[in-house]
Amino acid sequence: MQNDTSKNDTSKNAGEEAQAAGEHAAHRVGGAAHRVGDAAKSAGKQVSAVASEELANLRADLDDLISRIPSLSDIDLEEAKERLMAKIAPTREAAQDLAHGAREQFDYGVECTKECVREHPLESIGYAAAAGLIIGLLMSRR
């Protein structure tokens, strides 16, 4: 009888430890996902701000150029085109840099998630199954 109680206590402790490990894994995955989301939002806002400013500048330059087209020679038109292209280049570079930074943050989040899954495979499967079940139930209600 004492031996059965001891086995029950051991299995309860193992279950509690597994649950605690699962909660820890979920917390780490959630934190990584939150950081990735924040980085993506931040990058998106930066891209939007830079793009809006550059588009406003480009629009002003185009309006100025259009108003002067009838009086410009071919050489002047070519110079205006080169100036416009020079103004567009930094915007393109800034957008590429921000996209690269967002990609690095995303990759970091993926690596954190992979590490967490490697450390706690059974808990990860359980959480994935639970999430799939919840999503399935939500989708079937529609």
Helices and strands as residue ranges (DSSP letters): H 2-68, G 69-71, H 74-119, H 121-140
